Amino acid sequence: MKVLAKMLLVGATLAAFFWRDSFDAGSLRGARVLVTGASTGIGEQLAYCYARLGAQVVITARRENVLQQVARRCAQLGAQKALYVTGDMATTSDPSRVVKFAVDELGGLDYLVLNHIGRYSFSPWSGDVHHVRGLMEVNFLSYVQLASAALPSLEKSKGSIVVVSSLLGKVSTPFTAPYTATKFAVNGFFCTLQHELAMRSSDVSLTISILGLVDTESAMEKVSGRTRVVPYPAGEAALHVVRAGSLRQKESFYPWYTHLVCLVRDWCPFFRDVIIRNSYY
């Protein structure tokens, strides 16, 4: 019993050490941040999180009228700067233009937060290859362009790239084939980039945040009445992403079940697939 008690004590000590909360909110005060897809949903909540922490924030999306409202709210919440620039990530010239605007207006960049996604339907695969090609442009290729354009500035500041990804980029489910394809591409590319940054001793960190179902208006419209998966709050998801980026984690998971799913996904593929298919109506 004494041996068991000692083992439990050691385990608890190690758990407390590795799981301790070392997030320093003050480290983000004055940080120069570019958030994409910031007009609604998780992106909007990300902008508000950085604003509350006193960062200098540039937000981008397609709709100027909505961006104006979000930027105004960021200023009210405490952002040292709250600027916006419109950008359509389906247009190949816009990612570089958006990064240039942020770098010029802020005098550099400390965080590039990649969050935007294109429109897609929650439905069986229809054979529409054109839609997949367009979604890949927005959800994947523009991420690559934004990161490439921002890296020189991030190298100077020893900054961070934060990629908002999805459990659907780790585990396939029904009715999301085009979206899932783009997220698998995002995870593959940026995991590879993590290796290459480390191999050349770069001071740029790269965080990939794997999110499950979050209660954004867009997500709820798609899955309402069609899934048994419980959604989690967008505000909490955004704070999780901000913290993970600040702590320079390589990979983070929200909510709790996403990490578990990734750990066990290949153990029993038959039962995994049965559970997935029975999670949808």
N, C-alpha and C positions, 0 to 999 in steps of 0.2 A: 504493500500500500504506500509506503514511504517513497519507493522508487517511482510509482505511478504519479504520486503527488508532485514529485520533483519534475517529472517529465511534463506534466500539465503546466507547472509554473514556468518552465523554460519555454514551452509553446506559447503560453499567454504573453510572456515577455517579448518573444520574437514577433508575435502578431502585433503587439502594441507598438513595437519599433517600426515595423514595415508599414503599418496602417495609420501611423500618427498623422495628424493634420498639420502639415508644414506650409500650408498656403499663406502667403503674405500679401494681404490685400493692398498694402501700401506700395508694393513693387509695381503696381499698375498705374499709380498716380503719375500723370504726365506721359504715359506710354502712347506711342503713335500707332493707331490701329486702323486697318482697313477691313471692313466687314462687307461681304457680298451677300446679295439676296436679303437685304436688310429692311425691306418695306413691310413685310408681314412675317408671321410664324416665328420659328426659332431665330432667324436672322434679326428680326426686330427685337426679340428678347435679348439676344447677344449684345446688340447696340446699347440697350438700356443697362445691362450688367456692366459693361465697360464705362458707361457714362457715370453710373453711381460710384464707381471706383476712381473717378477723376481722370480718366484717360482723355486723350485727344482722338476723336473718332471721325473717320470718313466712312460714310455708308453709300452703297450703290445698289441700284435695281433699275427697272425700266420706267416706272411711273413716277414722274417728278412731283406731282401733287402729293402723293403719299410719302415720298422721301422728305419733303418739306415738313410734314407733320411729325415724322419720326425724329428728324434732326432737331426740331423745336423742343420736342419732349426730352431728347438727350441733353440739351442745354439746361433745361429746367431741373434735370436730375443731377447735374453737377459736372458734366463733361467740360474739360478745359477748352476744347474746341469741338464743335459739332457741325460738320460740313457734309455735303452730299454731292454726288455726281451721277447722272443718269448713264446707264450702260445696258446694252442688249448683248448678252453673252453668246447669242447665236451669230453675231456679227464679228468676224475674225479680227477686226481692228480695235474693237472696244476693250478687250482685256488689257492690252498694253496702254491704251489711253487712260483707263481708269487708274492703273498703278502709277502712271506718270503724274496724274492729277494729285493723288495722295502724297506722293514723295515730294512734289513741288510745294504743295500747300503746308505740309507738316515738317518739311526739312529733313525727311527721311522716313523710315518705317521700322517699327519694332515687332508688329504682329500683322500677318496676313491671315485673315480668317475666311476660309473658303466654304461657303454654305449654300449658295444658290442652286436651284434645280429647275428644269424645264417642266412644262405641262405633260402629264401622262394620264391615261385612264386605268382604272382598276378593273381589268377585264381580261378574258382569255386572249391569247395571241391571235391576231387577225391576219397575219401575213404582211403587214404594212412595213416594208423595209425602209421606206422613206422616213417614216416616223422615228424608227430606231436611229437612223443616220442623224437626223436633226437633234434628237435627244442626246446622242453621244457628243455632238458638238457643244451643247450647253453644259451637260453634267460632267463631262470628262475633259474634252480637248481645251475648253476655256480654263479649267483648273490648271492644266499644264501650262498654258500661256501665261496666266496670272502668276504662277509660281516662278516661271522662267524670268518674267519681267521684274519681279520683286526681289529675286535672289541677290543681285548686286547690292541693293540697299540693305537687305537683311544681313548680308555678310559684314558690312561696315558696322552695324549696330549689334551684332551677335544676337539677332532676333529670332523669331519663331514663325513657322508656318503651322496653322491649325486647320485640319481638314475635318469637316463635319460629314461623316459617312453614315452608313446604315448597316444594321444586322443583315439586310437583304444583299449586302455585298460580301457576306460570309456564308449565308445559308439561303438557298433558293426556296421560294414559295410559289403557289399558284397566283395567276392573274397579274403578275408584275414583271413579265419577261423583259421589256425594253428598259425599264428603270433598274431592275436587278443587274442587267448587263453593264450598265454604266457604272454602277457602284462596285461591281467586281473589278472593272477596269481602274477605277479610282484607287481602290485598296491595293491592287497589284502595282500600279505605277508608283504610288507614294511610299509603299513598303520598300520597293527597290531603291527609291531616292534616299530613304533613311540609311540604307546600307552604304550608298555611295558618299553621302555627306560624312558618315562616320569614318569611312576608309580614307578620306582626304583630310581628316581632322578638322572639319568645318565646325565653327561655333554656332551655326544655325541649327536650332532644334526643329523637329517635325513631329507633331502630335496628330494621330488619327483617332477621332472619337467615334465609336460605334454606338449608334442610337437605335433603340427599339421604337415601338409605336408611341408617338407623342401627340398630344391633343391639339395640334394646330387645326385651324379651320379647314385648310386644304385636305389634310389627312383624314379628318373626321367626315368630310363630305364624300370621300372616296370609299371608306370602309364601313360607314354607318350601316348596321344591320347585316353585315357580311362577314364579320369575324368575331371570334370569341376572345381575342386578345385584348387585354385591358390597357387603355392608353395612359400615359404618364404626363405630368404637367410640363408645358413648353418652357416655363420660367425656370423650373428646376433643371431641365435638360441644358438650357443655356448656361446656367451657373456652373454646371458640371463641366461643360466644354471650356469655359473661361478658366476655371481652376486647373484643369488638366493642361491647358496650354501654358499657364503661368508656371506650373510645376515641371514643365518640359517633359511630360510623360510621353513615351513612344506610342502607347495605345491606351485608350480608356474606354469604359463601357458604362452605358446608362440605358435603362435601369438595370437592377441587379441581375435579372435573368439573362441578359444578353451575353455576359461573360460565361455563364453556365452553359448556355446553348453552344457557344463556340468551343468550349472545352469538350463537350460530349457528342458533338455532331457526327463524328465518324465512328463512334463506338458500336452503335446498333442501327445501321442505316435503314433496315426494314421498319423498326418501331419508330425511328425518327420521322420517316416519311408518312407513316400512318398518323402520327400525332399532328404533323404539319397539315395534312389534308383535312383532318377533322377539326382544325382550328378555324375553318372557313365554311360559310354556308353556300 
